[in-house]
Amino acid sequence: MPNIKSAIKRVRTNDTKNVQNSHVKSAMRSSIKKAETALTNKDDNASDTVKAAIKQVEKAASKGLIHKNTAARKKARLMKQA
């Protein structure tokens, strides 16, 4: 544990951001998996789940959690399956 006040604050903010970032990234992965299973099962609401997954991917890319090219690749693969 650091002794300097600013370093202590930095540790706290890093922990907070880590929790937020991991939540967004996990939600993105879950929505992608839901969309892929909906597409393979040919569900009626597959297009809605794909739209939700693309929204999650764009959200993660805008927050800087994934690279913009990675986001584009994930979206393209989902759209190709659809």
N, C-alpha and C positions, 0 to 999 in steps of 0.2 A: 504494500500500500504506500503510495507516495506521501511525502510530507508537505509539499508545497500546495498551497490552497488552489491554485489554478490547475495543477495536475490532478488533485482530488476531484475537482469539478469535471475535468476532462474524462476521468474514469467513469463518473456517474452518467455523463451525457452519452458516452460511448455505449454503456450498458443499455440505456434507454433506447438509443437508435438501433442497437443490435436486435432488441426485441421487436421493434416496429418493422425493421427491414425483413427479419426472418418471417414475421407474420405475413407480410405482403408477398414474399417470395413463395411461401408455402401455399398461400391462397392461389397464386398463379399456377403452380404445379398441379394443384388439385383440380382447378377448373380445366386445365389442358387434358388431364386424364379423363375427367367427366365427358368432355367433348369428344375425345377419341373413342371412348366406349359407346357413347350415343351414336356416333357415326358407324361404328362396326355393327352395332345392333339395329341400325336403321330405325331409330326412334322417331316419333312424330315431332318432337321438340329439339331435334338435333341442330337445326339452324340457330335456335335461340341459345343453346349451350355453346356453340361455336362463337357466336357474337359475344357472349359473356367471357369466354376464354380470351378472345382477342382484346377485349377491354382490359382484362387483368394483365396481359402481356404488355400492352401499351402503358399501363399504369406503372409497372415495374421498370420499364425502360425510361419513362419520364423521371422517375425517382433516382435513376442511375444504378439500379440494382443489377440490371443486365445491360449489355451493350446494345446499341440501336440495331446493329446488324444481326445480332442474335435474336432480337425481337422480330425483326423482319423475316428471318428464317423460320422461326416458330409459327408466325402468322401464315406464311406461305405454305408451310406443310399442312397446317390445319385446313386452309382453303383448298389445297389440292385434294385432300381426302374428301372434302365436302363436294 
